[in-house]
């Protein structure tokens, strides 16, 4: 990756865990459609505040 390069980040929910937790796949592609980062993440989704 270079300074000023445009990157595209994508994530997809692949598993619903207990509570409000979800497992995601993650990926970042550069201008040449090359994957420069990939992995998984577990996130907690809080309720929308009123």
Buried (B, 14 or more C-beta within 10 A) or exposed (E): EEEEEEEEEEBEEEEEEEEEEBBBBEBBBBEEEEEEEEEEEEEEEEEEEE
